[in-house]
Each structure stands twice: as C-alpha cells, then as structure tokens.
Amino acid sequence: HQEIAWWVRRPELAAEINDQRTNSQYLGQAPLSPLLKAGTDMGEVASGADVCIMALPGQFVADSLPTLNSSLSPAGMVVSLIKSLKVVEGKVVAPSQLMQPGLPG
C-alpha cells in the first residue's frame, strides 16, 4: 500500500489527521485511513507525487502552481476538483485553463 499525502494549511489540522486519524471540522469522528499523512509544506507533501488532486479554493490556485511544478514527478498528473471560475479579459476561464501555463509538464 502506498501512502497518501494531504496538504493542509493549518498545523493543528495536520496534527489531528496524523495523531487522531480524524478531521472533525468536516468529517466528524469518521476514521481516516492509516495510509493518510497530512503536512503543511506543500512542496514536501507533493514531492515526487504521480497524481495530485487539487481541491483548494480557486483564489489559491495560482500561488500553488510554482510549488507543484517543481515538486511533482516529471510525469505527474493534476486532477482539478476546483469549482470556481475566473474572468480574464472579459472571458470566463476555468481553473484548468489557468493551470496549464503554470504546470507545463
């Protein structure tokens, strides 16, 4: 079995996930897999990953791209679960379109 790395912003949430195997704010006391490891350093969490599932708020996507681009494996795939849209030069643009220049690999 392969470890699942999860980037979270708050150190106290990473500690809860790693120590208690829960995410009480969003999942109550539902137990999380022992294969799940949370961390607050995005570069470390994404290091060498073959698959990255992005489910963060749309306004944080652009800031995360340089870190992901330098951290993911060269053949890494990004799956976007981001549901916001952005308007660029009067046109609605999906997050996946904004991600392409920042993740050229």
C-alpha distance (Angstrom), angle and dihedral (degrees) to the residues before:
residue distance angle dihedral
H1 . . .
Q2 3.76 . .
E3 3.79 124.6 .
I4 3.81 117.6 -110.3
A5 3.80 112.7 -140.3
W6 3.82 118.5 -153.1
W7 3.80 123.4 -168.7
V8 3.80 114.4 -146.9
R9 3.80 128.3 174.9
R10 3.81 99.6 -138.0
P11 3.83 121.3 68.7
E12 3.82 91.4 -150.7
L13 3.81 90.4 57.0
A14 3.81 91.6 49.4
A15 3.82 88.7 51.6
E16 3.82 92.1 49.8
I17 3.80 92.0 48.8
N18 3.80 93.5 47.2
D19 3.81 98.9 38.9
Q20 3.80 105.0 32.1
R21 3.82 98.7 23.8
T22 3.84 90.8 -130.8
N23 3.82 140.7 105.1
S24 3.79 97.5 -155.5
Q25 3.82 96.4 178.4
Y26 3.80 93.5 62.6
L27 3.81 106.5 12.7
G28 3.79 105.0 31.3
Q29 3.78 111.0 -144.6
A30 3.82 95.3 -28.8
P31 3.82 105.8 140.9
L32 3.80 117.7 -115.5
S33 3.79 123.6 -142.7
P34 3.79 117.3 -88.1
L35 3.83 85.8 -131.4
L36 3.83 89.4 67.2
K37 3.82 116.8 98.1
A38 3.81 120.1 -178.1
G39 3.79 126.1 -156.5
T40 3.80 139.0 170.1
D41 3.83 98.3 -140.8
M42 3.80 105.7 86.1
G43 3.79 93.8 -163.5
E44 3.79 92.3 52.5
V45 3.81 93.4 44.8
A46 3.82 92.7 49.0
S47 3.81 95.5 40.7
G48 3.78 109.6 134.1
A49 3.80 94.2 -12.7
D50 3.79 117.0 160.0
V51 3.81 93.0 -160.4
C52 3.80 127.9 31.7
I53 3.79 119.5 -172.8
M54 3.81 109.8 -159.3
A55 3.78 115.9 -157.0
L56 3.78 101.6 153.2
P57 3.82 126.4 123.8
G58 3.79 112.4 -77.5
Q59 3.80 94.6 -117.0
F60 3.83 90.2 65.4
V61 3.81 97.4 51.0
A62 3.82 98.9 89.6
D63 3.81 93.0 49.7
S64 3.80 91.9 51.8
L65 3.82 97.7 50.7
P66 3.84 100.1 80.0
T67 3.81 90.9 51.2
L68 3.79 93.1 46.9
N69 3.80 92.8 45.4
S70 3.81 91.4 55.1
S71 3.82 95.5 40.0
L72 3.80 109.0 42.4
S73 3.79 120.3 86.2
P74 3.82 112.6 -91.8
A75 3.81 89.9 -106.0
G76 3.81 92.6 42.2
M77 3.79 119.4 142.9
V78 3.80 124.8 -147.7
V79 3.80 118.7 -150.3
S80 3.80 111.9 -163.8
L81 3.80 120.4 -146.9
I82 3.81 90.8 168.7
K83 3.77 111.1 131.6
S84 3.79 103.2 -170.5
L85 3.80 127.6 99.2
K86 3.77 129.4 -147.1
V87 3.80 130.4 -151.6
V88 3.81 113.9 -133.0
E89 3.81 119.4 179.5
G90 3.80 90.3 -17.4
K91 3.82 95.1 -51.0
V92 3.79 128.2 107.6
V93 3.80 110.0 -118.7
A94 3.81 126.6 -168.1
P95 3.83 118.4 -132.1
S96 3.81 90.7 -114.5
Q97 3.82 89.3 61.4
L98 3.81 90.8 50.9
M99 3.80 90.3 48.7
Q100 3.82 96.4 55.3
P101 3.84 97.6 76.6
G102 3.81 91.5 44.6
L103 3.80 93.7 49.5
P104 3.79 102.9 40.0
G105 3.83 95.1 162.9
